[in-house]
Amino acid sequence: MATHLGFLRAINLGATRVFPKDDIRRVTEAAGFEDVATHINTGNIRFGTRLRSRAKIERTLEAAYAADRGFEVPTITFRTDEFAALAAEALAVSDANPGLARHYVYLLKDELDADTIDRVEALATSAGRMLVRGRAVHALLQPGYQDGTVDPLGAAKLLGIATNRNLNVVVTLAERWC
């Protein structure tokens, strides 16, 4: 049985998309996944499965979540080795860019094509820049960017199905679960 990490998109953002972590754990277990754990109430989950296809894992979880919640819950998964490598690369990116005000990591369902990568990385301004690395896109935000804005460069609309976590959450999950 392989261990995976899942990241749920667009939950707990208002009164209509509520999905508490205890319910996430319950629904994930009911869908046949094992050793389920959650971290904070933003849709981070670890689980074991015998399924091998990432697409099938994501479809199974999304169907179970939609049936329970009554709304779609896009889900992005990584094997623990993939996520550990992603977190290590995120730390290296952060170390190579000292003085950042914020470092968000967008986790992508699918890799971007070359044209989209070029478009995303061309969005650099004095607020910061985007750096694409496989199924992770790093928002490297400089001091003075509009504080409280996660997407000051307007890149999110180019990323397809994605969700973001700050660098601290990415590193904490890798340390705890990988």
N, C-alpha and C positions, 0 to 999 in steps of 0.2 A: 504494500500500500504506500503510495506517494503522498507527501504532504504538500499542500498548496496554500497560498495566500490569496484572498479575494478582496477586492475593493469595490464597494457599492457606490454608484454615482447618484447624486441629487436626492439624498434622503435627509430627513431631519432639518429641512430648510424652511419649514413653515408648518402651519397647522394641517395641511392636506397631504404631506408626504412623510408622515411620521413612521419610523421603523426602529424602535428601541433595540439596543444590542441583545437583550434577553430574547426578544422575538426573533431577531436574526439567527441567533443560536438555535432556537427551537425549530424554526422552519428549515434551516440547513440540516439539522439532524433528521427531521422527518423526511427530507428528500434523499436520505440514505448515506449522508456523509458522516464521518466518524472523527473523534478527538477534536471536536469543534471548540474554538475559543474566540473571543472578541477582544478588541482593544479600543478603548474610548468609544464614544457614541457617534462616530462619523462613518461607520461602514467599513471597518477593518476586521477581517475574519481569517482564521487559520483553520484548516480542515484536512482530514485524510480521505483519500478515495482510491478505488481500484480503477477508475476510469482513466484512460490515457490521453484522450483527445481533449485539448484545451477548449475547443469549440463546443464539444459535447458537455463538458463540465459547466461552462458558462451558460449554455442553453438550459441545462437542467436546473441550475440555480435560479436563473431569470424566470423560468416558468413557475417554480415553486414560490418565489418571492411575489410575482404578479398575482398568483392565485390567492395568496394569503393577504396581500395588501390592497389589491384592487387597482394598482398602478404599476407601470413598468419600472423595473429597477435594473438598469444596465450594470453588468458585473464584469470586472476585469480581473483575470487570475494570472498568477505566476507560480511556477514550482519554486520551492525554497531556494534551490541553487541559483535559479534565474534572479530571484529577488535579492539574494545575498550579493550577487555580482552587480546588480543595479545599484544597491546601496553603497557598495564600495566605490563604484564609479561616481556616484553622487558626492561622496566625501572628497574624492580626488578633484572633481570639478569645483567644488567649493574651495578647497585648498588652493587651487590654481587661480582663483578669483577672490583674493582677499578684499575685505572692506564692504562686502555686500550688505545691504539693508535686509534683504529677504532672499531666500532660495526656495522656490517651490518646485516640486517634481510632478509633472503631469504624467500619469500612468495611462498608457494607450492600449486599447483593445487590439489594434492592428498597427503594424509599422506603417510609416508614411512613405509615399513614393518620392522619388528624387526631386520632382518638380515642387511638391508640397514642402519638402525639407528646405529647399532653397527659398521658398516664399516665407516660411516661418522664420528662418534664420536671418532674412533680410529686414525683419521688423525692428532691428536695433535702433534705439534712440538714447538720449541722455538718461532716460528712466531705467534702461537696462537692455538686455538682449536675451534671445532664446537660443538654446543649444540642443540639438536633436541627437539622441543616442539610442538607436533601436526603438524599443517601446517605451522609452522615457524621454521627456522633453523638459529641460531645465530652464526655468524662468529665473534669470540672474538679475535681481533688481537692485539698483544703486540707491544710495542715500538721496533723499529728495524726491523719489518716485511718490506718486499719490498714495500716501499711507492708507492702509485699509482696502486697497484695490488689489485683487489677486491677479487680474489680467490687464495691467495698464498698457500693454503693447498690442492688445487686440488679437492675440494669437489663438485663443481657445477655439474660435469658430473654424479654424483650419485643421484642428487636430482629430476630427472624427469623434468617436466615442472615447471619452477620456475623463479622468477625475484627477484632482491634484491633492497632494499632501505636502506639508512643509518638510524641509530636510530633517528636522529633529524627529518627526514621526517616522519617516522612512528609515532612519538609522536605528531608532528604538525598536521598530518591528523586526528589522533584520537581526539585531542583537538578541531579541527575545524569542523569535520564532524560527530562525534559519540555522 
